[in-house]
Amino acid sequence: MTLDTRHLTADAEGYAQASRVWRAGGLVAFPTETVYGLGADARNDMAVARIFEAKGRPRFNPLIVHVPDTEAAKALVEWSDAAEILASAFWPGALTLVLPIKDDAGLSPLVTAELPTLAVRVPAHPVAQSLVRVFGGPVAAPSANPSGRISPTEAAHVAAGLSGRIEAIVDGGACDVGLESTILGLDGAPVLLRPGGIPAEAIEAALGTSLARHVEGGTLTAPGQMTSHYAPGAAVRLNATEVGADEVLLGFGPMESDLNLSPSGDLVEAAANLFGYLHRLDAANVGGIAVAPIPDSGLGRAINDRLRRAAAPRDVIV
């Protein structure tokens, strides 16, 4: 069934309409500071199942739950001293914490992919904050794009991928960070499950300890760990020093290129532009995308993580 996807304004009336859709078991895409999320009532089995259906997302890939504040998170997960430190330092913001889920959390088991842990975060974007507060409950929300494709940083990106599959999109403009949240596992020693909008170095400084890293190819314990993900239609080639005849160059730093993530070499600017520029090149139906080298430090680690997954062989997308 094809739905009439409504575009809602980021104001009190739009928030009220989005909340009514969620209470009725529907899907609403909305902006966060990282990327647009595809939200549903995290307590409603059928609504959460529809997220997987709309995205074509595998059921073994868990979802992030968005809540308005730390107290709401504590109602869902077993809190810890490390969680308190990180929440105080980075929430609201682009950090997701994975903690043991409480027996009485009341969430659909589809949210956690039946794992004993829950990924939870407090978004900083004022539209996301307003929406979860007006709704008054936990919102499960992966990125609002077909599974495996480029994450959306504008309402138009959501519409291009999901119109007809979801009830509504709240248009809150372009996302500031442009990369998904950093995901940190706290079910034991702190482990970086996915690099993202908060650099690992900042987390290590807050905790006063080094982070373990997720082993690629292991069991999925958090979103964003699929080998092939964030992919445009064209093939992506990394660390390019020259451009093939059928390729366009996605540059970084002072250089001649078709598009440049940051001519000044600013990783924050590059992160904010990454998905938007990939969407632009995807829409142009280019033959291939050659990407200039990007420093693998700070936010550069998250950028390179997304680019490696975008460049992975497409036959591993599930």
N, C-alpha and C positions, 0 to 999 in steps of 0.2 A: 504494500500500500504506500502510495506517495503522499506525503504530508504537505500542507501549505505552511512552509516555514516563515514565521513572522519575524520582523525586525523590530526590536523593542528599544526605546530610548533609555539612556542611563539616568533616570530620574525616579521620583517616588512612584509614579504610575507604572513605569516599566518594571520596577522592582516588585510591585504588587502583582503584576501580570505574570512575571517569571515565577514567583512563589506559588501562585495558583496552579501553574503548569506542573511544578514539582510536586505539589500536594496531590495532584491528580495522576501522578505516576509518569509524567512526561519528561522530556529532555530539553534543557536550555543551555546554550553555549554562552560563556561570559568571559570578560577579560580578567586576567590577573596580571601582576607585574612581570611574570615570566612569559607565559603564552596564554592563548585562550583555552579555557577548559570546557569540557562537555559534561555538564552537571546533571545529577539525578539525586533523589532522596536515597541516602546510603542505607536506610532501614527497609527499603522496599525492594523485595526480590525481583519483581517483574520490571521495575524501573531500572535497576542495575543491570539486569539481563539485556535490556534494550540498549544500554551503552555499548556492550560488546557487539550486539547485532548491528547497530548503526555504524560503528567503526570497522567492523570485520575483525575485531580484536580477539586473539585466542583467550579462552577462559582461564588458562593457567597464569596469565599475566595480571598481577594484582593492581589495584587502583589506589590513588591517594584520596584521603578524606580531608575536606577543607572545613575548618571550624573558625569561629570569630576570635577566640582568645585561648590562653593557656588553660584556664579553668575548664573550658569545654573539652580540650584535649585530655585533661586528666580524668574526665568522666569515661573515657573510652579505652585508655591504655594504662598499664602499670608504670607509674612515673619513677624517675631515678634522679640521683644527684647530677649526673651528666646531662640529663634532659633539662633539668632546671637551669643549669649554667647556660646551655645553648639557647633555650627559649628566651632567657633574659637578655642574651646577647644579640639574637638574630630574629626574633619574632616581634611583630609581624615581619615576614620577609621570605626570601627564596630558599628556605631550608626545610626539608621534610625529614622528620624523625620516624624511624621504624622501631616500635616498642611492642612488648607482649600485649596482646589485646585482652581486655577484661572479659570475664565470662558473661557479665551482664551488660555488655556494651550495646547490645540490641541491633547490631548491624547485620546486613545480609552477608552470608558466608561467601558470596560471589565477590565481594569487595576485596577480601584478603586472599582469594583463590584458595581458601580453606587452609591457609598457613596460620600458625599460632601468633603471628605478629600483624600489626596494622601500621600503615604509612599515613602519617597525619601532619598537616601543617596549617599555619595561620597566615593567610595571604595579606599582603600590605596594600594592594590596590584598593582605592576607595570604593570602586564599584563592586568588587568581590566582597569587601567587608560589608557593604550595605546589603547586598543580596543574602549573604548567609545569616545576617542578623534579622532581616525581615522574614526570611523563611523560618528561622528558629530551630533548625536541626542540622545534622551533619550532611554535607554534600559530597558525594563521590564524584570525582572529576579528573579523568585523564585529559590529555590534549585533545582539542576538538578538530581532529583530522582523521581521514581514513587510516587504518592501522598501517604502519610502516612508511607512511609518506611524510612530507615536510610539515613540521608543526606550524600552527597558525599564529601570527602576531597581529593580525588585523581581522575585523569582522568579515571583510571581503574574502579572506583566505578560508574562513569557516564556511561561508556560503558556497564557495566554489567546490568544496569537498563534501559537504553534508546537507545542502539544501534538498528538501524532499524526504529526508530521513529523520529530522528532528523538528520539534515544535517551534522553537524560537531561538533567536540570537540577540543578546543584549550588546549593542554597539557602544563600546567605551573607548574607542580610538586605538591607537597603536600601543603595544606593550613596551614598557620601558627597558626591562632587562633583556628580553628577547631569547633567552635560553631557559629551559626548564629548571626547576629547583634542584639544588644539591640534595641527594638522599643519603642519610647517615643511619646505619644500623646500630642500635643500642641494645640489642638482645644479647648482651655479653660485652666483650671489649669493643670500643668504637671502631666501625669499619665503614669506609667510603664505598657506598653501593652504586652511586652515580655522581660524577662531577656535574656541577651546574652553576647557578647564579651566585652562590657564595663560595669563594675559593677555599680549597682544602687548607691552605696555610692559615687562613683566618680562624677556621674551626680548631686547628691544632693549637693555635695561640690561646684561644679561649679555654680549651681543655687542659692545656699544659702537657700534652702528650701527642705522640705521632699516631696517625690513623693507619690501620690495616687497609688493604685494597681488596675489592671483590675480584675473584678469579674469573676471567672471561671464559665463557663456555660452560660454566658450572650451573647449578640449579638457579632458576630465577627466584630472587628474593625481593625484588623491587621493580617498579616500572623502568623502562628505558634501558633494559639489559639485553634486548634482542640483538643478535649479531648484526642484522641488517635492519635499519630503522632510519627515519628522517630523510627518506630518499626521494629525490626528484625523478622525473621520467628519464632524463638523460644520464649517461654514465658519468661518474665523478672520479677524477684523477687527482691525487694529492701531491703536495710538495713539488709542484710543477715549476720548472725553470725555463721551459719553452712551451709553445702552444701548437697543437696539431692543427691540420688544415680544417677539420670540422669542429674544432673546439672554440669556446670563448674562455677568457681568463678572468677568474675571480681573484682580484689582487688584495694585497695587504702591505701597507707602508708605501713610501714614495716610489711609484713605478707606473709604467703605462699598462693599463688593463681595461677590459670592457666594463667591469664594475669593480669598485674597490671598497672592501669592508671598512677600511679606515686608512686614508692616505697618510695620516700622521702616525700610524702604528699604535693607536689606542685600542687596547683589548676590550675595554668597556663598550666603545663605539662599535667595534667589530662584532661583539656578541649581540648587541641590539640590532644590527643589520643582517646577521647571518641568514635567518630563515626568510626574512622579507626578500632578500636578494635571490635566494634560491627559488622562491616562488616566482619572482620576476623572470628569471631565466627559464624556469619550467614553462611559464606561459608563452615564452618566445619560441618554444620547440627547438632549442638549440641541439646540435648533434652531440656535444659533450661539454663537460665543465672541468676545466683545469684550474686547480686552486693553488695559489702561491703558498710557500711555507709560512706557518704561523708559529710563534714561540710557544713552547709547551710548558708554560708556567702561569700561575694565577688563573685568570679566566681563560687563558689560552688552552689549558688542559680540557676544559669543558667544550670549547669550540672544536678542538681536535677530536675529542670523543665523538661529537655529533658528526663531524666530517668523515671519520673512519667508518661509522655505521652507515652513513649515506653512500659511501664508496664500496661497501661490502657486496659480494655477489648476491644478486636479487633472488636466486633460487633458495636462499635460506630464510626469506621472509615467510612467516607462517601466520 
